[in-house]
Amino acid sequence: MNIDELLERVRAGLHRLTPPEAFAAAGAGDALLVDIRYAALRERDGLIPGALVVERNELEWRLDPLGSHRAPEAVSHDLRVVVICDEGYASSLAAASLHQLGLHRATDLIGGFQAWKAHDLPTTPSP
């Protein structure tokens, strides 16, 4: 299996969201947006207001609702998490990893942060 096949397999198990769908879900309080982009990309392109920033290498520890290092937002395995990377590739694999932790509603953003920007959805400069 190569990475393209793995992505196809992983994505078949996710209900991926478009940027407008993710924006609406977050606005309705039905989803936690989680930005896993590395610092240089956040500094270059900015942030999504209200998104939780978690480096990819800390994602599982911060979102495990039973974990000792969990983020305050990680309240339940029923939490709908929308993982956001730069272009929507790494986020698919990250969402699949969250599924393995029992976060069965975890998914990702189709096209990542770049698609969010292309839809003219809100962003703020990185501090």
matplotlib code that plots the C-alpha trace (Angstrom):
import matplotlib.pyplot as plt

x = [0.0, 1.2, 0.3, -2.4, -4.1, -3.8, -5.4, -8.2, -8.9, -8.7, -11.0, -13.6, -14.1, -14.5, -17.4, -15.0, -16.3, -16.0, -14.9, -18.4, -19.7, -16.9, -17.5, -21.2, -20.6, -18.2, -20.5, -23.4, -21.2, -21.3, -17.6, -14.2, -11.8, -8.3, -5.4, -2.4, -0.3, 3.2, 4.2, 5.8, 2.6, 0.5, 2.8, 2.7, -1.0, -2.7, -5.2, -8.9, -10.6, -11.7, -9.7, -7.7, -4.0, -2.3, 0.9, 0.5, 2.9, 0.7, -2.7, -3.6, -2.4, -4.3, -7.6, -7.9, -10.7, -9.3, -5.7, -3.7, -2.5, -5.8, -6.9, -9.9, -11.9, -11.4, -14.5, -15.9, -15.4, -18.5, -16.8, -16.9, -13.4, -12.5, -8.7, -7.2, -3.8, -2.5, -4.0, -6.1, -3.7, -2.1, -5.4, -7.0, -4.4, -4.7, -8.4, -8.1, -5.7, -8.3, -10.8, -8.5, -8.6, -12.4, -13.2, -15.7, -16.9, -13.4, -13.0, -11.0, -11.4, -11.3, -8.5, -7.3, -6.5, -5.8, -9.4, -10.7, -8.9, -10.1, -13.6, -12.9, -13.8, -12.5, -8.8, -6.7, -3.0, -0.8, 0.4]
y = [0.0, 3.5, 6.8, 7.6, 4.3, 4.8, 8.3, 6.8, 4.1, 6.5, 9.1, 6.4, 6.2, 9.9, 12.3, 15.1, 18.7, 21.5, 24.8, 26.3, 23.2, 23.3, 27.1, 26.5, 23.5, 25.5, 28.5, 26.3, 24.9, 21.4, 21.1, 21.9, 23.1, 21.9, 23.5, 21.1, 23.3, 23.9, 27.4, 28.7, 28.1, 29.7, 32.7, 33.0, 32.5, 33.4, 31.5, 30.5, 32.4, 30.0, 27.1, 25.2, 25.1, 21.8, 20.7, 17.4, 15.5, 16.4, 15.9, 12.5, 13.5, 16.8, 15.4, 12.2, 12.9, 10.4, 11.6, 13.3, 16.0, 16.7, 20.1, 21.6, 21.3, 17.5, 16.7, 13.6, 10.8, 12.2, 15.5, 16.4, 17.4, 18.9, 18.6, 21.2, 21.0, 23.2, 21.4, 18.6, 15.6, 15.2, 16.1, 13.0, 10.7, 12.7, 12.3, 8.5, 8.4, 10.2, 7.5, 4.9, 6.7, 6.5, 10.0, 8.5, 11.9, 13.1, 14.2, 16.8, 19.8, 19.2, 21.3, 22.4, 25.9, 26.9, 26.0, 27.9, 31.0, 30.4, 30.5, 33.9, 32.5, 34.4, 34.4, 36.5, 37.2, 35.0, 36.9]
z = [0.0, -0.8, 0.9, -1.7, -1.1, 2.7, 2.4, 0.3, 2.8, 5.8, 4.1, 3.4, 7.1, 7.7, 7.1, 5.9, 6.0, 3.5, 4.9, 4.9, 6.7, 9.3, 9.8, 10.4, 12.7, 14.8, 14.9, 16.1, 18.9, 17.2, 16.4, 17.8, 15.1, 15.8, 13.9, 13.6, 11.3, 12.4, 13.7, 10.5, 8.6, 11.3, 11.3, 7.5, 7.0, 10.3, 12.5, 12.4, 15.2, 18.0, 16.7, 19.2, 18.1, 18.9, 17.3, 15.4, 17.7, 20.7, 19.2, 20.7, 24.2, 24.1, 22.8, 24.7, 27.1, 29.6, 29.2, 31.9, 29.4, 27.8, 26.7, 28.6, 25.4, 25.3, 27.3, 25.7, 23.2, 21.5, 20.8, 17.1, 16.2, 12.8, 12.3, 10.1, 8.4, 5.6, 2.6, 4.0, 3.8, 7.2, 8.8, 7.4, 9.0, 12.2, 12.3, 11.8, 14.7, 16.9, 15.8, 17.2, 20.6, 20.5, 19.2, 16.7, 15.4, 14.5, 10.9, 8.9, 6.7, 3.0, 1.5, 4.9, 5.9, 2.3, 1.3, 4.4, 3.1, -0.5, 0.8, 2.5, 5.9, 8.9, 9.8, 12.1, 12.0, 14.2, 17.3]

ax = plt.figure().add_subplot(projection="3d")
ax.plot(x, y, z, "-o")
ax.set_aspect("equal")
plt.show()
